[in-house]
Amino acid sequence: MKIGYLGPKATFTDLAVTTMFPRAEKIPYHTIPECIDAVSNEEIDAGVVPLENALEGSVNLTLDYLIHEQLLPIVGEIIAPIQQHLMVHPYHAHHWTEVKEIYSHSHAIAQCHKFLHANLKKAKHVYMTSTSAAAKFVSERPHLPIAAIANRLAAEEYGLTIVQENIHDYDYNHTRFIIVRKQNEPLKIDSPLYAGDKTTLMVMLPKDQPGALHQVLSAFAWRKLNLTKIESRPAKTGLGNYFFIIDIDQKMDEVLIPGAIAELEALDCTVQVLGSYPYYII
Ligand SMILES: O=C(O)C(=O)C[C@]1(C(=O)O)C=C[C@@H](O)C=C1
């Protein structure tokens, strides 16, 4: 089985894929859209991309690309712990406090703001496509006083020295990664990491209807459907036009979720099921 992921080697996405699919052929992609496109073009059997971090919130690029460009079904989710480390080329290990630039994924930099503010206030932040792309970049420029924020595997893979460990600002730092496929067919994963099932919906509210969100929520509430996430994103059709992403804490059933969807449609909402899938906690 071929699994694509946000690369290069040693991203957090790579770690999640390696744990969940130890025997799969792993194919790295430079960006999240490239990985999603590869699923859509059937170059790979499934793609794994980051969706949400406990400290920094949604990975908007993933959400927006899925919703607006390639609406692929979500067939699974992996929740993984995230530990960020500051690393430099070995030449700079003894004077790391003098680095002028810090390279990483924007989410990783955001997870370490307190540390950076306290210890490297003057260094410029440079966003890269992933944490391991940043580690690779730093390793290829030994003459420059620069650092990367990435995981331990990236330090090993690219020959960097970790100079500060666990620099993320809060202990509970986890990221959700979704598994997307071309067809809505679950991957056969028999794992002790299985932790439950979820259903994700996209709901577009009718225009200018007072109390519409309240009515949407009540369709779930009186059916006692437990929502684990509700988030709005711009519909990109005009100022003030938003859609909602709603996660329900259970598998698609034959009565409750279809009933809630029918009620929302009767309210003139547009509803799309993005997936009903198992999740795994590493
Ligand atoms: O850059 C990586 O290593 C990724 O896998 C991406 C990503 C993200 O997009 O949130 C994944 C986990 C961490 O939260 C930081 C970065």
The ligand as an SDF file (V2000), in Angstrom:
LIG
                    3D

 16 16  0  0  0  0  0  0  0  0999 V2000
    5.9260   20.0530    9.7390 O   0  0  0  0  0  0  0  0  0  0  0  0
    5.6300   18.9380   10.1940 C   0  0  0  0  0  0  0  0  0  0  0  0
    6.4420   18.1960   10.7400 O   0  0  0  0  0  0  0  0  0  0  0  0
    4.2480   18.5030   10.0550 C   0  0  0  0  0  0  0  0  0  0  0  0
    4.0040   17.3200   10.0530 O   0  0  0  0  0  0  0  0  0  0  0  0
    3.1920   19.5830   10.0010 C   0  0  0  0  0  0  0  0  0  0  0  0
    2.7220   20.0420   11.3650 C   0  0  0  0  0  0  0  0  0  0  0  0
    1.4250   20.9150   11.2160 C   0  0  0  0  0  0  0  0  0  0  0  0
    1.0340   21.2690   10.1410 O   0  0  0  0  0  0  0  0  0  0  0  0
    0.8390   21.2380   12.2640 O   0  0  0  0  0  0  0  0  0  0  0  0
    2.3770   18.8590   12.1530 C   0  0  0  0  0  0  0  0  0  0  0  0
    2.5540   18.8110   13.4840 C   0  0  0  0  0  0  0  0  0  0  0  0
    3.0730   19.9630   14.2530 C   0  0  0  0  0  0  0  0  0  0  0  0
    1.9230   20.5610   14.8310 O   0  0  0  0  0  0  0  0  0  0  0  0
    3.7650   20.9470   13.3900 C   0  0  0  0  0  0  0  0  0  0  0  0
    3.6800   20.8980   12.0390 C   0  0  0  0  0  0  0  0  0  0  0  0
  1  2  2  0
  2  3  1  0
  2  4  1  0
  4  5  2  0
  4  6  1  0
  6  7  1  0
  7  8  1  0
  7 11  1  0
  7 16  1  0
  8  9  2  0
  8 10  1  0
 11 12  2  0
 12 13  1  0
 13 14  1  0
 13 15  1  0
 15 16  2  0
M  END
$$$$
